[in-house]
């Protein structure tokens, strides 16, 4: 068998150990590519294009889901099927810039929300019915988060290279004070702040530098150690984190920060060039990033050069345990990691549909499994929230190019696509040429017969095999191409 190798679009196609296409599938190839599910919207639409979303668990265990658009902030209703407007009641409509995002973060019982254009907002999960301006006169900021017992605001509106933190365990104390330990730090170099990730320690990503922020105690409060002098973040919405890992897109490609200190290139000679050639750089602000915890994937959604009006239509995904990539083609507005709103009993399913057949998801879906289940989520182009738990998208996997007979042409007669499936019928298209500088020719798509064999007939020096699995088919693993039947032909 010729297994499907890792998808490496940045390397030459004449390489039998790689896959030249891995579309609408999930890596890693080491155990076979898996299917990528379609998007199922769950909620009714919010008013306008979503510009940020967030899930949090309150101190009583209740799950809260929030979203924001250009002028409003929303909270998901208890049934998980709609969003309610929970915008501030004084101060007027929000004025989020068209190229900006709402950033959310949890601090104890509070959810902070910032967009740099409006006063920093806060929602107390145990008491609030609407967001309101945060007490203590904090600055307006682009990013928010927390480090241990401190709330943090970054890239404040008056100084784009400033990070500011609250008093210890006090989200209302923002005046610099040695007593409360509230203070701020201006970075003398590295450019504007492009993102912030909190936790036990903080990581501040600038345009041309990366800083680690660790609690020191009085009188310094926080110590800042520069872990990169020249490398920084290019697309601020490419940042996503999970446990001790942070992923982001720099000017020269994709990187991962491990443990707050080790910077690892993850896209070089893999997808960095492909991304640069396919992304519409005039709409970097429409990119969004998320983590799929169950599949251990970092995903970044982006508008391609063929997208309509900057609507993101591609999802690039990275499997961090194996270091392998793939991508999907699907329209969306936003990717994020969401917690399911509530659990359902069999009787409770009646609130969603009068019949089992009418349910959006099958009854064994993780969607019904209860509060706190983290799933890959998003918003579609109609501003509706949902999950990537639908039918499988049409998958396309293509082997690297191979010369079947050393120094000669070969007449390829048949191949067998290896697929772990339940009734799925893949097709195989043979792609071929005689010289590496020639354009690739495509044969017809041939369906596998009852024995799983695709009969073809192509005489050429170089061959590739593209396997296509129709949308909606049930399958678990695409492994490779087996039983390659060919005859050696002439040298010319």
Rosetta blueprint (number, residue, H / E / L):
1 X L
2 X E
3 X E
4 X L
5 X L
6 X E
7 X E
8 X L
9 X L
10 X L
11 X L
12 X L
13 X L
14 X L
15 X L
16 X L
17 X L
18 X E
19 X E
20 X E
21 X E
22 X E
23 X E
24 X L
25 X E
26 X E
27 X L
28 X L
29 X H
30 X H
31 X H
32 X L
33 X E
34 X E
35 X E
36 X L
37 X E
38 X L
39 X L
40 X E
41 X E
42 X L
43 X L
44 X L
45 X L
46 X L
47 X L
48 X L
49 X L
50 X L
51 X L
52 X L
53 X E
54 X E
55 X E
56 X E
57 X E
58 X L
59 X L
60 X L
61 X L
62 X L
63 X E
64 X E
65 X E
66 X E
67 X E
68 X E
69 X L
70 X L
71 X L
72 X L
73 X E
74 X E
75 X E
76 X E
77 X L
78 X L
79 X L
80 X L
81 X L
82 X L
83 X E
84 X E
85 X E
86 X L
87 X L
88 X L
89 X L
90 X L
91 X L
92 X L
93 X L
94 X L
95 X L
96 X L
97 X L
98 X L
99 X L
100 X L
101 X L
102 X L
103 X E
104 X E
105 X E
106 X E
107 X E
108 X L
109 X L
110 X E
111 X E
112 X E
113 X E
114 X E
115 X L
116 X L
117 X L
118 X L
119 X L
120 X L
121 X E
122 X E
123 X E
124 X E
125 X L
126 X L
127 X L
128 X L
129 X L
130 X L
131 X L
132 X E
133 X E
134 X L
135 X L
136 X L
137 X L
138 X L
139 X L
140 X L
141 X E
142 X E
143 X E
144 X E
145 X E
146 X E
147 X E
148 X L
149 X L
150 X E
151 X E
152 X E
153 X E
154 X E
155 X E
156 X E
157 X L
158 X L
159 X E
160 X E
161 X E
162 X E
163 X E
164 X E
165 X E
166 X L
167 X E
168 X L
169 X L
170 X E
171 X L
172 X L
173 X L
174 X L
175 X L
176 X L
177 X L
178 X L
179 X L
180 X L
181 X L
182 X L
183 X E
184 X E
185 X E
186 X E
187 X L
188 X L
189 X L
190 X L
191 X L
192 X L
193 X E
194 X E
195 X E
196 X E
197 X E
198 X L
199 X E
200 X L
201 X L
202 X E
203 X E
204 X E
205 X E
206 X E
207 X L
208 X L
209 X L
210 X E
211 X E
212 X E
213 X E
214 X E
215 X E
216 X E
217 X E
218 X L
219 X L
220 X L
221 X E
222 X E
223 X E
224 X E
225 X E
226 X E
227 X E
228 X E
229 X L
230 X L
231 X L
232 X L
233 X L
234 X L
235 X E
236 X E
237 X E
238 X E
239 X E
240 X E
241 X E
242 X E
243 X L
244 X L
245 X E
246 X E
247 X E
248 X E
249 X E
250 X E
251 X L
252 X L
253 X E
254 X E
255 X E
256 X E
257 X E
258 X E
259 X L
260 X L
261 X L
262 X E
263 X E
264 X E
265 X E
266 X L
267 X L
268 X L
269 X L
270 X L
271 X L
272 X H
273 X H
274 X H
275 X H
276 X H
277 X H
278 X H
279 X E
280 X L
281 X H
282 X H
283 X H
284 X H
285 X H
286 X H
287 X L
288 X E
289 X E
290 X E
291 X E
292 X E
293 X L
294 X L
295 X L
296 X L
297 X E
298 X E
299 X E
300 X E
301 X E
302 X E
303 X L
304 X E
305 X L
306 X L
307 X L
308 X L
309 X L
310 X L
311 X L
312 X L
313 X L
314 X E
315 X E
316 X E
317 X E
318 X E
319 X E
320 X L
321 X L
322 X L
323 X L
324 X E
325 X E
326 X E
327 X E
328 X E
329 X E
330 X L
331 X L
332 X L
333 X L
334 X E
335 X E
336 X E
337 X E
338 X E
339 X E
340 X L
341 X L
342 X L
343 X L
344 X L
345 X L
346 X L
347 X H
348 X H
349 X H
350 X H
351 X H
352 X L
353 X L
354 X L
355 X L
356 X L
357 X L
358 X L
359 X L
360 X L
361 X L
362 X L
363 X L
364 X L
365 X L
366 X H
367 X H
368 X H
369 X L
370 X L
371 X L
372 X L
373 X L
374 X E
375 X E
376 X E
377 X E
378 X E
379 X E
380 X L
381 X L
382 X L
383 X L
384 X L
385 X E
386 X E
387 X E
388 X L
389 X L
390 X L
391 X L
392 X E
393 X L
394 X L
395 X E
396 X E
397 X E
398 X E
399 X E
400 X L
401 X L
402 X E
403 X L
404 X L
405 X E
406 X L
407 X L
408 X E
409 X L
410 X E
411 X E
412 X E
413 X E
414 X E
415 X E
416 X E
417 X E
418 X E
419 X E
420 X E
421 X E
422 X L
423 X L
424 X L
425 X L
426 X L
427 X E
428 X E
429 X E
430 X E
431 X E
432 X E
433 X E
434 X L
435 X L
436 X L
437 X L
438 X L
439 X L
440 X L
441 X E
442 X E
443 X L
444 X L
445 X L
446 X E
447 X E
448 X L
449 X L
450 X L
451 X L
452 X L
453 X L
454 X E
455 X E
456 X E
457 X E
458 X E
459 X E
460 X E
461 X L
462 X E
463 X E
464 X E
465 X E
466 X E
467 X E
468 X E
469 X E
470 X L
471 X L
472 X L
473 X L
474 X L
475 X E
476 X E
477 X E
478 X E
479 X E
480 X E
481 X E
482 X E
483 X E
484 X E
485 X E
486 X E
487 X E
488 X E
489 X L
490 X L
491 X L
492 X L
